[in-house]
Amino acid sequence: MIGKAAAGVAIHPLIPERWSDLEDLFGPERGGNSGCWCMWPRIARAHYAAMEKADRKAAFQAIVRSGATPGLIAYEGDKPIGWCAVGPRASVARFNSARASRPIETGEARDARLVYAITCFFVRTGYRKLGLTRRLASAAVEFARLNGAEAVEVCSIDADRPLIWGDGCVGVSSVVASLGFREIARRSPRRPLMRFELDRDSLTA
């Protein structure tokens, strides 16, 4: 277990044995946000657009079956209620190349295997606006630390005006900032790239 979101809520890595729980959370046919099955940040736009929803599901299930751990599931008892996708930048090709979320240019390139990225959240209806996204983000930082990461990044969205459906799946800037993430770049007006340095920053309770 990675962390507790609240009394009675536990957060676990997604492993093959928990695949049916993710299906239940996303909806076997719906597939989370617009049938994404968490493939949107992982592959090129053209490749994603060419895939049917069932293909995306199969592709993500293959990642899980491979032994990779692409994220965390939150449970209330045995019921899956939330999801956070987190893993090395090297595993999310589209996130790694998109204008808003690509790595910042510095004098020394960082290993994309050692910088983790939080790329999406999904919370079951009835459990939203209860602080679960923040707890999942906190657990994602600890998951990255346990796996030897040096930093965690997220390209969140500013909630300076009401969010339309699906906008908040990338994370809300004020929520991750409250944990200690700092803005390091802004290439889009409402999408700051934010970072948590694991050797320097401390999670805020």
Disulfide bonds with the S-S distance in Angstrom:
none
